[in-house]
Amino acid sequence: MSANQTALRAEQRQAIDTLLQAHGYDDYKWIDPHKIIVAQWVRMKCMFGCGEYGRGGACPPNTPPVEACERFFREYRDAIILHFEGRMEKPEDRHAWSAKINARLVKLERAVFLAGFERAFLLFMDSCCFCKECTGRRETCTQPRMARPSPEAMAVDVYATVRSFGFDINVRTDYDQKMDRYAFLMVR
């Protein structure tokens, strides 16, 4: 990369850092999207272990095959991982918490897009959660401009990926434990 390209990239990152801070985000890291770990086992966990499989318009099988997900990440040269911590008093509180954060994230994605980064694309920190009753199909989604897949829906091994960038994440064994969630903002 030439000195001019390096300077331009730093300038572009600074512009996005300013947007992140303006939207109240400070727990994030720039990453190389080629180091995002995509794995078939993640899709299998969606298919055989997640109650939202086939019921969410932004969840498998309404997402691309694993190989296409992997190609998607290779088209980018910059991405951001955003970290969110939460504790829920009741398991059912997670969806309202997620919907609130995801709505803010869609606004961030739009701001980055409007700042000239036309490839900006967000992966939610949890399933979509906007509608109380999801239609389960992209074609009939009532919030198609807001719905985005989670990293897991795009076959991202979130545990291995975020750990490789120095973030903490553990399997929770009880709902009163701290929850670490991660969104990915693909930039360019």
Secondary structure, 3 states (H helix, E strand, C coil): CCHHHHHHHHHHHHHHHHHHHHCCCCCEEEECHHHCCECHHHHHHHHCCCCCCCCCCCCCCCCCCHHHHHHHHHCCCCEEEEEEEECCCCCCHHHHHHHHHHHHHHHHHHHHHHCCCCCCEEECCCCCCCCCCCCCCHHHCCCCCCCCCCCHHHCECHHHHHHHCCCCCCCCCCCCCCEEEEEEEECC
